[in-house]
Amino acid sequence: MTSNFGITDGETEQRQVMAAADEETMAIGSGDVERYFAILTEDAVFLPPNLMPLTGKELRQWLRDFLNQVAIEFLQSGHGETVVARDWAWHEYTCSWRATPKSGAPPAVLHFKGAHLIRRAPDGKWKLARNIWNLNPAPSAAA
């Protein structure tokens, strides 16, 4: 489901927002932390499950540590509702990934749902300003 408030060409804006969300998926999957940093606003805030909010240098170190410790393979990724309002967008998502520790420990498959707040930068690019997510139970075999 998509909505548009205050944008002349809402469909184009929504595609750009979803492309920014897709870039996050590609950055995580590539393991390239600098690629990930490039999609963040300077004041980005992450609200991970069971942790305090992460911002600034603490957020960047947390992302660096995460991508240095595990390789991520996306098994599923999907866009939910996307609402664009001028220079801000709300984007819901779901995903499943296999996280393989680089230490050699067994991989884990995890399922998530979350929401992004994505803001248009002065250069016109959409960047991730807020990310909040939590774990979903594994889908049932009957689903």
Secondary structure, 3 states (H helix, E strand, C coil): CEEEECCCCHHHHHHHHHHHHHHHHHHHHHCCHHHHHCCEEEEEEEECCCCCCEEHHHHHHHHHHHHHHEEEEEEEEEEEEEEEECCEEEEEEEEEEEEEECCCCCCEEEEEEEEEEEEECCCCCEEEEEEEEEEECCCCCCC
